[in-house]
Amino acid sequence: MSECKLDHNHEDVKSKYESIAAFLPEDLKPLFIQFFEKEHSQDLLNEVFHLLKKYDLATKEEQATRNNRLYLVLKNV
């Protein structure tokens, strides 16, 4: 994934999630619900946004890598 200089706010991340939720594993969805109930650092918001960005276009291997990272991030917030 490329490095982005833009900061993404809570609504950007939520909108990105909603646009690709159908492509995510079902067991990630409750973690996102919990994630969106809290405030998070700018770094964390940016990271989650970029893990979601173009998720639907990623290869299965890339999706698996992103899923692993999402599990780590979402379970530890």
N, CA, C and O atoms as a Tripos MOL2 file, in Angstrom:
@<TRIPOS>MOLECULE
protein
  308   307    77     0     0
PROTEIN
NO_CHARGES

@<TRIPOS>ATOM
      1 N           0.8370   -1.1760    0.0000 N.3       1 MET1
      2 CA          0.0000    0.0000    0.0000 C.3       1 MET1
      3 C           0.8840    1.2420    0.0000 C.2       1 MET1
      4 O           1.9190    1.2830    0.6650 O.2       1 MET1
      5 N           0.4740    2.2220   -0.7310 N.am      2 SER2
      6 CA          1.2620    3.4360   -0.8260 C.3       2 SER2
      7 C           1.0240    4.3300    0.3870 C.2       2 SER2
      8 O          -0.0060    4.2500    1.0570 O.2       2 SER2
      9 N           2.0040    5.1730    0.6400 N.am      3 GLU3
     10 CA          1.9210    6.1130    1.7490 C.3       3 GLU3
     11 C           1.1000    7.3230    1.3080 C.2       3 GLU3
     12 O           1.2910    7.8440    0.2090 O.2       3 GLU3
     13 N           0.2020    7.7580    2.1550 N.am      4 CYS4
     14 CA         -0.6820    8.8800    1.8400 C.3       4 CYS4
     15 C          -0.4160   10.0050    2.8240 C.2       4 CYS4
     16 O          -0.2110    9.7630    4.0140 O.2       4 CYS4
     17 N          -0.4190   11.2220    2.3330 N.am      5 LYS5
     18 CA         -0.1570   12.3810    3.1890 C.3       5 LYS5
     19 C          -1.4400   12.9970    3.7460 C.2       5 LYS5
     20 O          -1.3770   13.9380    4.5370 O.2       5 LYS5
     21 N          -2.6050   12.4770    3.3410 N.am      6 LEU6
     22 CA         -3.8730   13.0110    3.8230 C.3       6 LEU6
     23 C          -4.2470   12.3920    5.1670 C.2       6 LEU6
     24 O          -3.9940   11.2140    5.4170 O.2       6 LEU6
     25 N          -4.8510   13.2050    6.0190 N.am      7 ASP7
     26 CA         -5.4100   12.6890    7.2590 C.3       7 ASP7
     27 C          -6.8810   12.3830    7.0330 C.2       7 ASP7
     28 O          -7.6180   13.1970    6.4770 O.2       7 ASP7
     29 N          -7.2940   11.2140    7.4640 N.am      8 HIS8
     30 CA         -8.6750   10.7750    7.2850 C.3       8 HIS8
     31 C          -9.3860   10.8340    8.6310 C.2       8 HIS8
     32 O          -8.8860   10.3310    9.6370 O.2       8 HIS8
     33 N         -10.5620   11.4590    8.6310 N.am      9 ASN9
     34 CA        -11.3050   11.5750    9.8870 C.3       9 ASN9
     35 C         -12.2010   10.3510   10.0950 C.2       9 ASN9
     36 O         -12.2770    9.4540    9.2560 O.2       9 ASN9
     37 N         -12.8670   10.3550   11.2340 N.am     10 HIS10
     38 CA        -13.7430    9.2520   11.6310 C.3      10 HIS10
     39 C         -14.7830    8.9570   10.5390 C.2      10 HIS10
     40 O         -15.0280    7.7980   10.2040 O.2      10 HIS10
     41 N         -15.3820   10.0060    9.9970 N.am     11 GLU11
     42 CA        -16.4160    9.8200    8.9660 C.3      11 GLU11
     43 C         -15.8430    9.2610    7.6720 C.2      11 GLU11
     44 O         -16.5050    8.4690    7.0010 O.2      11 GLU11
     45 N         -14.6250    9.6570    7.3070 N.am     12 ASP12
     46 CA        -13.9690    9.0990    6.1100 C.3      12 ASP12
     47 C         -13.8010    7.5900    6.2600 C.2      12 ASP12
     48 O         -14.0890    6.8220    5.3420 O.2      12 ASP12
     49 N         -13.3320    7.1860    7.4310 N.am     13 VAL13
     50 CA        -13.0860    5.7600    7.6740 C.3      13 VAL13
     51 C         -14.4130    4.9930    7.6690 C.2      13 VAL13
     52 O         -14.5080    3.9100    7.0900 O.2      13 VAL13
     53 N         -15.4160    5.5530    8.3060 N.am     14 LYS14
     54 CA        -16.7230    4.8910    8.3580 C.3      14 LYS14
     55 C         -17.3220    4.7670    6.9570 C.2      14 LYS14
     56 O         -17.8810    3.7260    6.6110 O.2      14 LYS14
     57 N         -17.2100    5.7980    6.1680 N.am     15 SER15
     58 CA        -17.7200    5.7740    4.8010 C.3      15 SER15
     59 C         -16.9870    4.7300    3.9560 C.2      15 SER15
     60 O         -17.6050    3.9980    3.1830 O.2      15 SER15
     61 N         -15.6700    4.6720    4.1130 N.am     16 LYS16
     62 CA        -14.8730    3.6830    3.3710 C.3      16 LYS16
     63 C         -15.2820    2.2750    3.8060 C.2      16 LYS16
     64 O         -15.4480    1.3870    2.9700 O.2      16 LYS16
     65 N         -15.4420    2.0760    5.1080 N.am     17 TYR17
     66 CA        -15.8800    0.7750    5.6170 C.3      17 TYR17
     67 C         -17.2250    0.3880    5.0070 C.2      17 TYR17
     68 O         -17.3840   -0.7280    4.5110 O.2      17 TYR17
     69 N         -18.1790    1.2920    5.0410 N.am     18 GLU18
     70 CA        -19.5150    0.9880    4.5260 C.3      18 GLU18
     71 C         -19.4870    0.6560    3.0370 C.2      18 GLU18
     72 O         -20.2880   -0.1510    2.5640 O.2      18 GLU18
     73 N         -18.5730    1.2700    2.3020 N.am     19 SER19
     74 CA        -18.5120    1.0280    0.8610 C.3      19 SER19
     75 C         -17.9220   -0.3390    0.5060 C.2      19 SER19
     76 O         -18.1710   -0.8520   -0.5850 O.2      19 SER19
     77 N         -17.1450   -0.9320    1.4140 N.am     20 ILE20
     78 CA        -16.5360   -2.2400    1.0970 C.3      20 ILE20
     79 C         -16.9180   -3.3300    2.0950 C.2      20 ILE20
     80 O         -16.3650   -4.4280    2.0380 O.2      20 ILE20
     81 N         -17.8390   -3.0590    2.9950 N.am     21 ALA21
     82 CA        -18.2160   -4.0240    4.0350 C.3      21 ALA21
     83 C         -18.6380   -5.3720    3.4550 C.2      21 ALA21
     84 O         -18.3800   -6.4120    4.0610 O.2      21 ALA21
     85 N         -19.2700   -5.3650    2.3140 N.am     22 ALA22
     86 CA        -19.7360   -6.6170    1.7060 C.3      22 ALA22
     87 C         -18.5730   -7.5480    1.3350 C.2      22 ALA22
     88 O         -18.7740   -8.7510    1.1680 O.2      22 ALA22
     89 N         -17.3790   -7.0060    1.2070 N.am     23 PHE23
     90 CA        -16.2140   -7.7990    0.8190 C.3      23 PHE23
     91 C         -15.4150   -8.3080    2.0160 C.2      23 PHE23
     92 O         -14.5360   -9.1560    1.8630 O.2      23 PHE23
     93 N         -15.7210   -7.7930    3.2050 N.am     24 LEU24
     94 CA        -14.9660   -8.1600    4.4060 C.3      24 LEU24
     95 C         -15.5010   -9.4380    5.0430 C.2      24 LEU24
     96 O         -16.6760   -9.7670    4.8840 O.2      24 LEU24
     97 N         -14.6420  -10.1610    5.7660 N.am     25 PRO25
     98 CA        -15.1170  -11.3280    6.5110 C.3      25 PRO25
     99 C         -16.1510  -10.9090    7.5510 C.2      25 PRO25
    100 O         -16.0320   -9.8490    8.1650 O.2      25 PRO25
    101 N         -17.1580  -11.7410    7.7410 N.am     26 GLU26
    102 CA        -18.2610  -11.4230    8.6760 C.3      26 GLU26
    103 C         -17.7740  -11.1810   10.0970 C.2      26 GLU26
    104 O         -18.3310  -10.3410   10.8030 O.2      26 GLU26
    105 N         -16.7460  -11.9020   10.5280 N.am     27 ASP27
    106 CA        -16.3020  -11.7580   11.9130 C.3      27 ASP27
    107 C         -15.5310  -10.4590   12.1780 C.2      27 ASP27
    108 O         -15.2380  -10.1440   13.3310 O.2      27 ASP27
    109 N         -15.2030   -9.7120   11.1330 N.am     28 LEU28
    110 CA        -14.5930   -8.3960   11.3190 C.3      28 LEU28
    111 C         -15.6410   -7.3210   11.6020 C.2      28 LEU28
    112 O         -15.3460   -6.3120   12.2430 O.2      28 LEU28
    113 N         -16.8420   -7.5370   11.1320 N.am     29 LYS29
    114 CA        -17.8780   -6.5010   11.2060 C.3      29 LYS29
    115 C         -18.2120   -6.0690   12.6310 C.2      29 LYS29
    116 O         -18.3340   -4.8680   12.8720 O.2      29 LYS29
    117 N         -18.3670   -6.9870   13.5880 N.am     30 PRO30
    118 CA        -18.6240   -6.5340   14.9690 C.3      30 PRO30
    119 C         -17.4580   -5.7180   15.5410 C.2      30 PRO30
    120 O         -17.6640   -4.8190   16.3570 O.2      30 PRO30
    121 N         -16.2490   -6.0350   15.1130 N.am     31 LEU31
    122 CA        -15.0870   -5.2770   15.5830 C.3      31 LEU31
    123 C         -15.1340   -3.8440   15.0610 C.2      31 LEU31
    124 O         -14.7430   -2.9080   15.7590 O.2      31 LEU31
    125 N         -15.6110   -3.6800   13.8360 N.am     32 PHE32
    126 CA        -15.7530   -2.3310   13.2900 C.3      32 PHE32
    127 C         -16.8380   -1.5590   14.0260 C.2      32 PHE32
    128 O         -16.6880   -0.3600   14.2590 O.2      32 PHE32
    129 N         -17.9160   -2.2170   14.3910 N.am     33 ILE33
    130 CA        -18.9740   -1.5430   15.1440 C.3      33 ILE33
    131 C         -18.3950   -0.9830   16.4440 C.2      33 ILE33
    132 O         -18.6580    0.1660   16.8010 O.2      33 ILE33
    133 N         -17.6150   -1.7880   17.1410 N.am     34 GLN34
    134 CA        -16.9740   -1.3340   18.3760 C.3      34 GLN34
    135 C         -15.9740   -0.2110   18.0940 C.2      34 GLN34
    136 O         -15.8790    0.7500   18.8560 O.2      34 GLN34
    137 N         -15.2400   -0.3410   17.0040 N.am     35 PHE35
    138 CA        -14.2460    0.6600   16.6280 C.3      35 PHE35
    139 C         -14.8930    2.0270   16.4390 C.2      35 PHE35
    140 O         -14.3690    3.0380   16.9070 O.2      35 PHE35
    141 N         -16.0240    2.0550   15.7580 N.am     36 PHE36
    142 CA        -16.6700    3.3270   15.4470 C.3      36 PHE36
    143 C         -17.3700    3.9630   16.6450 C.2      36 PHE36
    144 O         -17.8040    5.1120   16.5640 O.2      36 PHE36
    145 N         -17.4860    3.2410   17.7420 N.am     37 GLU37
    146 CA        -18.0870    3.7980   18.9560 C.3      37 GLU37
    147 C         -17.1060    4.6280   19.7770 C.2      37 GLU37
    148 O         -17.4980    5.2840   20.7430 O.2      37 GLU37
    149 N         -15.8310    4.5980   19.3920 N.am     38 LYS38
    150 CA        -14.7890    5.2720   20.1680 C.3      38 LYS38
    151 C         -14.0510    6.2960   19.3170 C.2      38 LYS38
    152 O         -14.1360    6.2910   18.0890 O.2      38 LYS38
    153 N         -13.3320    7.1680   19.9970 N.am     39 GLU39
    154 CA        -12.4300    8.1090   19.3330 C.3      39 GLU39
    155 C         -11.0640    7.4350   19.1800 C.2      39 GLU39
    156 O         -10.6630    6.6230   20.0140 O.2      39 GLU39
    157 N         -10.3580    7.7850   18.1020 N.am     40 HIS40
    158 CA         -9.0570    7.1710   17.8500 C.3      40 HIS40
    159 C          -8.0490    8.2040   17.3810 C.2      40 HIS40
    160 O          -8.4100    9.2800   16.9050 O.2      40 HIS40
    161 N          -6.7780    7.8530   17.5260 N.am     41 SER41
    162 CA         -5.7070    8.7450   17.0910 C.3      41 SER41
    163 C          -5.7400    8.8930   15.5710 C.2      41 SER41
    164 O          -6.2770    8.0490   14.8540 O.2      41 SER41
    165 N          -5.1560    9.9770   15.1110 N.am     42 GLN42
    166 CA         -5.0910   10.2180   13.6680 C.3      42 GLN42
    167 C          -4.3300    9.0990   12.9700 C.2      42 GLN42
    168 O          -4.7330    8.6590   11.8930 O.2      42 GLN42
    169 N          -3.2510    8.6380   13.5580 N.am     43 ASP43
    170 CA         -2.4660    7.5560   12.9560 C.3      43 ASP43
    171 C          -3.2970    6.2920   12.7850 C.2      43 ASP43
    172 O          -3.2210    5.6240   11.7540 O.2      43 ASP43
    173 N          -4.0790    5.9740   13.7910 N.am     44 LEU44
    174 CA         -4.9100    4.7710   13.7290 C.3      44 LEU44
    175 C          -6.0030    4.9160   12.6720 C.2      44 LEU44
    176 O          -6.2540    3.9840   11.9090 O.2      44 LEU44
    177 N          -6.6490    6.0730   12.6240 N.am     45 LEU45
    178 CA         -7.6690    6.3060   11.5970 C.3      45 LEU45
    179 C          -7.0690    6.1820   10.2020 C.2      45 LEU45
    180 O          -7.6680    5.5640    9.3210 O.2      45 LEU45
    181 N          -5.9030    6.7580   10.0000 N.am     46 ASN46
    182 CA         -5.2510    6.6780    8.6950 C.3      46 ASN46
    183 C          -4.9090    5.2330    8.3400 C.2      46 ASN46
    184 O          -5.1030    4.8070    7.2020 O.2      46 ASN46
    185 N          -4.4030    4.4870    9.3110 N.am     47 GLU47
    186 CA         -4.0310    3.1000    9.0480 C.3      47 GLU47
    187 C          -5.2420    2.2660    8.6500 C.2      47 GLU47
    188 O          -5.1820    1.5220    7.6720 O.2      47 GLU47
    189 N          -6.3300    2.3790    9.3880 N.am     48 VAL48
    190 CA         -7.5300    1.6010    9.0810 C.3      48 VAL48
    191 C          -8.0880    2.0090    7.7120 C.2      48 VAL48
    192 O          -8.5030    1.1540    6.9290 O.2      48 VAL48
    193 N          -8.0950    3.3060    7.4290 N.am     49 PHE49
    194 CA         -8.5750    3.7690    6.1270 C.3      49 PHE49
    195 C          -7.7920    3.1010    5.0010 C.2      49 PHE49
    196 O          -8.3780    2.6180    4.0320 O.2      49 PHE49
    197 N          -6.4730    3.0760    5.1320 N.am     50 HIS50
    198 CA         -5.6530    2.5340    4.0600 C.3      50 HIS50
    199 C          -5.7100    1.0140    3.9690 C.2      50 HIS50
    200 O          -5.4720    0.4500    2.9010 O.2      50 HIS50
    201 N          -6.0180    0.3560    5.0560 N.am     51 LEU51
    202 CA         -6.2510   -1.0930    4.9850 C.3      51 LEU51
    203 C          -7.5480   -1.3960    4.2350 C.2      51 LEU51
    204 O          -7.6720   -2.4320    3.5820 O.2      51 LEU51
    205 N          -8.4980   -0.4930    4.3370 N.am     52 LEU52
    206 CA         -9.7890   -0.6710    3.6560 C.3      52 LEU52
    207 C          -9.7620   -0.1960    2.2040 C.2      52 LEU52
    208 O         -10.5040   -0.7030    1.3620 O.2      52 LEU52
    209 N          -8.9100    0.7670    1.9230 N.am     53 LYS53
    210 CA         -8.8730    1.3760    0.5910 C.3      53 LYS53
    211 C          -8.5830    0.3300   -0.4880 C.2      53 LYS53
    212 O          -7.5920   -0.3960   -0.4170 O.2      53 LYS53
    213 N          -9.4510    0.2690   -1.4700 N.am     54 LYS54
    214 CA         -9.3410   -0.6530   -2.6090 C.3      54 LYS54
    215 C          -9.2370   -2.1130   -2.1770 C.2      54 LYS54
    216 O          -8.6780   -2.9410   -2.8970 O.2      54 LYS54
    217 N          -9.7740   -2.4240   -1.0020 N.am     55 TYR55
    218 CA         -9.7720   -3.7960   -0.4920 C.3      55 TYR55
    219 C         -10.4130   -4.7430   -1.5000 C.2      55 TYR55
    220 O          -9.9170   -5.8460   -1.7310 O.2      55 TYR55
    221 N         -11.5140   -4.3060   -2.0950 N.am     56 ASP56
    222 CA        -12.2500   -5.1500   -3.0340 C.3      56 ASP56
    223 C         -11.4600   -5.4590   -4.2930 C.2      56 ASP56
    224 O         -11.7670   -6.4270   -4.9880 O.2      56 ASP56
    225 N         -10.4510   -4.6590   -4.6000 N.am     57 LEU57
    226 CA         -9.6300   -4.8830   -5.7930 C.3      57 LEU57
    227 C          -8.3510   -5.6620   -5.4980 C.2      57 LEU57
    228 O          -7.6350   -6.0610   -6.4170 O.2      57 LEU57
    229 N          -8.0720   -5.8710   -4.2350 N.am     58 ALA58
    230 CA         -6.8480   -6.5690   -3.8350 C.3      58 ALA58
    231 C          -6.9530   -8.0630   -4.1230 C.2      58 ALA58
    232 O          -8.0450   -8.6290   -4.1700 O.2      58 ALA58
    233 N          -5.7920   -8.6900   -4.3150 N.am     59 THR59
    234 CA         -5.7570  -10.1410   -4.5000 C.3      59 THR59
    235 C          -6.1810  -10.8210   -3.2040 C.2      59 THR59
    236 O          -6.1980  -10.1920   -2.1460 O.2      59 THR59
    237 N          -6.5170  -12.0890   -3.2830 N.am     60 LYS60
    238 CA         -6.9030  -12.8430   -2.0780 C.3      60 LYS60
    239 C          -5.7680  -12.8410   -1.0590 C.2      60 LYS60
    240 O          -6.0170  -12.7620    0.1440 O.2      60 LYS60
    241 N          -4.5250  -12.9270   -1.5310 N.am     61 GLU61
    242 CA         -3.3770  -12.9170   -0.6290 C.3      61 GLU61
    243 C          -3.2610  -11.5630    0.0740 C.2      61 GLU61
    244 O          -3.0070  -11.5020    1.2770 O.2      61 GLU61
    245 N          -3.4470  -10.4850   -0.6800 N.am     62 GLU62
    246 CA         -3.3880   -9.1490   -0.0970 C.3      62 GLU62
    247 C          -4.5430   -8.9350    0.8780 C.2      62 GLU62
    248 O          -4.3590   -8.3210    1.9290 O.2      62 GLU62
    249 N          -5.7180   -9.4310    0.5410 N.am     63 GLN63
    250 CA         -6.8580   -9.3280    1.4550 C.3      63 GLN63
    251 C          -6.5660  -10.0630    2.7550 C.2      63 GLN63
    252 O          -6.8970   -9.5700    3.8330 O.2      63 GLN63
    253 N          -5.9520  -11.2320    2.6640 N.am     64 ALA64
    254 CA         -5.6160  -12.0000    3.8690 C.3      64 ALA64
    255 C          -4.6290  -11.2230    4.7370 C.2      64 ALA64
    256 O          -4.7620  -11.2080    5.9600 O.2      64 ALA64
    257 N          -3.6520  -10.5870    4.1240 N.am     65 THR65
    258 CA         -2.6810   -9.7780    4.8570 C.3      65 THR65
    259 C          -3.3800   -8.6060    5.5410 C.2      65 THR65
    260 O          -3.1250   -8.3160    6.7100 O.2      65 THR65
    261 N          -4.2620   -7.9360    4.8040 N.am     66 ARG66
    262 CA         -4.9990   -6.8080    5.3800 C.3      66 ARG66
    263 C          -5.9320   -7.2770    6.4950 C.2      66 ARG66
    264 O          -6.0640   -6.6000    7.5140 O.2      66 ARG66
    265 N          -6.5790   -8.4280    6.3120 N.am     67 ASN67
    266 CA         -7.4570   -8.9690    7.3580 C.3      67 ASN67
    267 C          -6.6750   -9.1920    8.6420 C.2      67 ASN67
    268 O          -7.1320   -8.8240    9.7250 O.2      67 ASN67
    269 N          -5.4960   -9.7940    8.5220 N.am     68 ASN68
    270 CA         -4.6720  -10.0490    9.7070 C.3      68 ASN68
    271 C          -4.3460   -8.7490   10.4290 C.2      68 ASN68
    272 O          -4.4200   -8.6770   11.6560 O.2      68 ASN68
    273 N          -3.9900   -7.7380    9.6750 N.am     69 ARG69
    274 CA         -3.6500   -6.4480   10.2840 C.3      69 ARG69
    275 C          -4.8950   -5.8050   10.9070 C.2      69 ARG69
    276 O          -4.8240   -5.2410   11.9990 O.2      69 ARG69
    277 N          -6.0190   -5.8910   10.2180 N.am     70 LEU70
    278 CA         -7.2700   -5.3390   10.7660 C.3      70 LEU70
    279 C          -7.6430   -6.0260   12.0720 C.2      70 LEU70
    280 O          -8.0380   -5.3620   13.0310 O.2      70 LEU70
    281 N          -7.5210   -7.3580   12.1190 N.am     71 TYR71
    282 CA         -7.8130   -8.0850   13.3690 C.3      71 TYR71
    283 C          -6.9360   -7.5630   14.5000 C.2      71 TYR71
    284 O          -7.4250   -7.3010   15.5990 O.2      71 TYR71
    285 N          -5.6400   -7.4110   14.2310 N.am     72 LEU72
    286 CA         -4.7160   -6.9190   15.2500 C.3      72 LEU72
    287 C          -5.1040   -5.5260   15.7320 C.2      72 LEU72
    288 O          -5.1520   -5.2700   16.9350 O.2      72 LEU72
    289 N          -5.3760   -4.6380   14.7980 N.am     73 VAL73
    290 CA         -5.7100   -3.2570   15.1420 C.3      73 VAL73
    291 C          -7.0450   -3.1770   15.8740 C.2      73 VAL73
    292 O          -7.1440   -2.5410   16.9230 O.2      73 VAL73
    293 N          -8.0570   -3.8100   15.3300 N.am     74 LEU74
    294 CA         -9.4090   -3.6750   15.8810 C.3      74 LEU74
    295 C          -9.5850   -4.3800   17.2260 C.2      74 LEU74
    296 O         -10.3920   -3.9420   18.0460 O.2      74 LEU74
    297 N          -8.8580   -5.4440   17.4620 N.am     75 LYS75
    298 CA         -8.9730   -6.1510   18.7380 C.3      75 LYS75
    299 C          -8.1850   -5.4740   19.8470 C.2      75 LYS75
    300 O          -8.3750   -5.7830   21.0230 O.2      75 LYS75
    301 N          -7.3020   -4.5550   19.4820 N.am     76 ASN76
    302 CA         -6.4400   -3.9310   20.4840 C.3      76 ASN76
    303 C          -6.7160   -2.4490   20.6810 C.2      76 ASN76
    304 O          -5.8540   -1.7170   21.1690 O.2      76 ASN76
    305 N          -7.9010   -2.0010   20.3090 N.am     77 VAL77
    306 CA         -8.2530   -0.5890   20.5370 C.3      77 VAL77
    307 C          -9.2160   -0.4720   21.7000 C.2      77 VAL77
    308 O          -9.6310    0.6340   22.0490 O.2      77 VAL77
@<TRIPOS>BOND
     1     1     2 1
     2     2     3 1
     3     3     4 2
     4     3     5 am
     5     5     6 1
     6     6     7 1
     7     7     8 2
     8     7     9 am
     9     9    10 1
    10    10    11 1
    11    11    12 2
    12    11    13 am
    13    13    14 1
    14    14    15 1
    15    15    16 2
    16    15    17 am
    17    17    18 1
    18    18    19 1
    19    19    20 2
    20    19    21 am
    21    21    22 1
    22    22    23 1
    23    23    24 2
    24    23    25 am
    25    25    26 1
    26    26    27 1
    27    27    28 2
    28    27    29 am
    29    29    30 1
    30    30    31 1
    31    31    32 2
    32    31    33 am
    33    33    34 1
    34    34    35 1
    35    35    36 2
    36    35    37 am
    37    37    38 1
    38    38    39 1
    39    39    40 2
    40    39    41 am
    41    41    42 1
    42    42    43 1
    43    43    44 2
    44    43    45 am
    45    45    46 1
    46    46    47 1
    47    47    48 2
    48    47    49 am
    49    49    50 1
    50    50    51 1
    51    51    52 2
    52    51    53 am
    53    53    54 1
    54    54    55 1
    55    55    56 2
    56    55    57 am
    57    57    58 1
    58    58    59 1
    59    59    60 2
    60    59    61 am
    61    61    62 1
    62    62    63 1
    63    63    64 2
    64    63    65 am
    65    65    66 1
    66    66    67 1
    67    67    68 2
    68    67    69 am
    69    69    70 1
    70    70    71 1
    71    71    72 2
    72    71    73 am
    73    73    74 1
    74    74    75 1
    75    75    76 2
    76    75    77 am
    77    77    78 1
    78    78    79 1
    79    79    80 2
    80    79    81 am
    81    81    82 1
    82    82    83 1
    83    83    84 2
    84    83    85 am
    85    85    86 1
    86    86    87 1
    87    87    88 2
    88    87    89 am
    89    89    90 1
    90    90    91 1
    91    91    92 2
    92    91    93 am
    93    93    94 1
    94    94    95 1
    95    95    96 2
    96    95    97 am
    97    97    98 1
    98    98    99 1
    99    99   100 2
   100    99   101 am
   101   101   102 1
   102   102   103 1
   103   103   104 2
   104   103   105 am
   105   105   106 1
   106   106   107 1
   107   107   108 2
   108   107   109 am
   109   109   110 1
   110   110   111 1
   111   111   112 2
   112   111   113 am
   113   113   114 1
   114   114   115 1
   115   115   116 2
   116   115   117 am
   117   117   118 1
   118   118   119 1
   119   119   120 2
   120   119   121 am
   121   121   122 1
   122   122   123 1
   123   123   124 2
   124   123   125 am
   125   125   126 1
   126   126   127 1
   127   127   128 2
   128   127   129 am
   129   129   130 1
   130   130   131 1
   131   131   132 2
   132   131   133 am
   133   133   134 1
   134   134   135 1
   135   135   136 2
   136   135   137 am
   137   137   138 1
   138   138   139 1
   139   139   140 2
   140   139   141 am
   141   141   142 1
   142   142   143 1
   143   143   144 2
   144   143   145 am
   145   145   146 1
   146   146   147 1
   147   147   148 2
   148   147   149 am
   149   149   150 1
   150   150   151 1
   151   151   152 2
   152   151   153 am
   153   153   154 1
   154   154   155 1
   155   155   156 2
   156   155   157 am
   157   157   158 1
   158   158   159 1
   159   159   160 2
   160   159   161 am
   161   161   162 1
   162   162   163 1
   163   163   164 2
   164   163   165 am
   165   165   166 1
   166   166   167 1
   167   167   168 2
   168   167   169 am
   169   169   170 1
   170   170   171 1
   171   171   172 2
   172   171   173 am
   173   173   174 1
   174   174   175 1
   175   175   176 2
   176   175   177 am
   177   177   178 1
   178   178   179 1
   179   179   180 2
   180   179   181 am
   181   181   182 1
   182   182   183 1
   183   183   184 2
   184   183   185 am
   185   185   186 1
   186   186   187 1
   187   187   188 2
   188   187   189 am
   189   189   190 1
   190   190   191 1
   191   191   192 2
   192   191   193 am
   193   193   194 1
   194   194   195 1
   195   195   196 2
   196   195   197 am
   197   197   198 1
   198   198   199 1
   199   199   200 2
   200   199   201 am
   201   201   202 1
   202   202   203 1
   203   203   204 2
   204   203   205 am
   205   205   206 1
   206   206   207 1
   207   207   208 2
   208   207   209 am
   209   209   210 1
   210   210   211 1
   211   211   212 2
   212   211   213 am
   213   213   214 1
   214   214   215 1
   215   215   216 2
   216   215   217 am
   217   217   218 1
   218   218   219 1
   219   219   220 2
   220   219   221 am
   221   221   222 1
   222   222   223 1
   223   223   224 2
   224   223   225 am
   225   225   226 1
   226   226   227 1
   227   227   228 2
   228   227   229 am
   229   229   230 1
   230   230   231 1
   231   231   232 2
   232   231   233 am
   233   233   234 1
   234   234   235 1
   235   235   236 2
   236   235   237 am
   237   237   238 1
   238   238   239 1
   239   239   240 2
   240   239   241 am
   241   241   242 1
   242   242   243 1
   243   243   244 2
   244   243   245 am
   245   245   246 1
   246   246   247 1
   247   247   248 2
   248   247   249 am
   249   249   250 1
   250   250   251 1
   251   251   252 2
   252   251   253 am
   253   253   254 1
   254   254   255 1
   255   255   256 2
   256   255   257 am
   257   257   258 1
   258   258   259 1
   259   259   260 2
   260   259   261 am
   261   261   262 1
   262   262   263 1
   263   263   264 2
   264   263   265 am
   265   265   266 1
   266   266   267 1
   267   267   268 2
   268   267   269 am
   269   269   270 1
   270   270   271 1
   271   271   272 2
   272   271   273 am
   273   273   274 1
   274   274   275 1
   275   275   276 2
   276   275   277 am
   277   277   278 1
   278   278   279 1
   279   279   280 2
   280   279   281 am
   281   281   282 1
   282   282   283 1
   283   283   284 2
   284   283   285 am
   285   285   286 1
   286   286   287 1
   287   287   288 2
   288   287   289 am
   289   289   290 1
   290   290   291 1
   291   291   292 2
   292   291   293 am
   293   293   294 1
   294   294   295 1
   295   295   296 2
   296   295   297 am
   297   297   298 1
   298   298   299 1
   299   299   300 2
   300   299   301 am
   301   301   302 1
   302   302   303 1
   303   303   304 2
   304   303   305 am
   305   305   306 1
   306   306   307 1
   307   307   308 2
@<TRIPOS>SUBSTRUCTURE
     1 MET1         2 RESIDUE 1 A MET
     2 SER2         6 RESIDUE 1 A SER
     3 GLU3        10 RESIDUE 1 A GLU
     4 CYS4        14 RESIDUE 1 A CYS
     5 LYS5        18 RESIDUE 1 A LYS
     6 LEU6        22 RESIDUE 1 A LEU
     7 ASP7        26 RESIDUE 1 A ASP
     8 HIS8        30 RESIDUE 1 A HIS
     9 ASN9        34 RESIDUE 1 A ASN
    10 HIS10       38 RESIDUE 1 A HIS
    11 GLU11       42 RESIDUE 1 A GLU
    12 ASP12       46 RESIDUE 1 A ASP
    13 VAL13       50 RESIDUE 1 A VAL
    14 LYS14       54 RESIDUE 1 A LYS
    15 SER15       58 RESIDUE 1 A SER
    16 LYS16       62 RESIDUE 1 A LYS
    17 TYR17       66 RESIDUE 1 A TYR
    18 GLU18       70 RESIDUE 1 A GLU
    19 SER19       74 RESIDUE 1 A SER
    20 ILE20       78 RESIDUE 1 A ILE
    21 ALA21       82 RESIDUE 1 A ALA
    22 ALA22       86 RESIDUE 1 A ALA
    23 PHE23       90 RESIDUE 1 A PHE
    24 LEU24       94 RESIDUE 1 A LEU
    25 PRO25       98 RESIDUE 1 A PRO
    26 GLU26      102 RESIDUE 1 A GLU
    27 ASP27      106 RESIDUE 1 A ASP
    28 LEU28      110 RESIDUE 1 A LEU
    29 LYS29      114 RESIDUE 1 A LYS
    30 PRO30      118 RESIDUE 1 A PRO
    31 LEU31      122 RESIDUE 1 A LEU
    32 PHE32      126 RESIDUE 1 A PHE
    33 ILE33      130 RESIDUE 1 A ILE
    34 GLN34      134 RESIDUE 1 A GLN
    35 PHE35      138 RESIDUE 1 A PHE
    36 PHE36      142 RESIDUE 1 A PHE
    37 GLU37      146 RESIDUE 1 A GLU
    38 LYS38      150 RESIDUE 1 A LYS
    39 GLU39      154 RESIDUE 1 A GLU
    40 HIS40      158 RESIDUE 1 A HIS
    41 SER41      162 RESIDUE 1 A SER
    42 GLN42      166 RESIDUE 1 A GLN
    43 ASP43      170 RESIDUE 1 A ASP
    44 LEU44      174 RESIDUE 1 A LEU
    45 LEU45      178 RESIDUE 1 A LEU
    46 ASN46      182 RESIDUE 1 A ASN
    47 GLU47      186 RESIDUE 1 A GLU
    48 VAL48      190 RESIDUE 1 A VAL
    49 PHE49      194 RESIDUE 1 A PHE
    50 HIS50      198 RESIDUE 1 A HIS
    51 LEU51      202 RESIDUE 1 A LEU
    52 LEU52      206 RESIDUE 1 A LEU
    53 LYS53      210 RESIDUE 1 A LYS
    54 LYS54      214 RESIDUE 1 A LYS
    55 TYR55      218 RESIDUE 1 A TYR
    56 ASP56      222 RESIDUE 1 A ASP
    57 LEU57      226 RESIDUE 1 A LEU
    58 ALA58      230 RESIDUE 1 A ALA
    59 THR59      234 RESIDUE 1 A THR
    60 LYS60      238 RESIDUE 1 A LYS
    61 GLU61      242 RESIDUE 1 A GLU
    62 GLU62      246 RESIDUE 1 A GLU
    63 GLN63      250 RESIDUE 1 A GLN
    64 ALA64      254 RESIDUE 1 A ALA
    65 THR65      258 RESIDUE 1 A THR
    66 ARG66      262 RESIDUE 1 A ARG
    67 ASN67      266 RESIDUE 1 A ASN
    68 ASN68      270 RESIDUE 1 A ASN
    69 ARG69      274 RESIDUE 1 A ARG
    70 LEU70      278 RESIDUE 1 A LEU
    71 TYR71      282 RESIDUE 1 A TYR
    72 LEU72      286 RESIDUE 1 A LEU
    73 VAL73      290 RESIDUE 1 A VAL
    74 LEU74      294 RESIDUE 1 A LEU
    75 LYS75      298 RESIDUE 1 A LYS
    76 ASN76      302 RESIDUE 1 A ASN
    77 VAL77      306 RESIDUE 1 A VAL
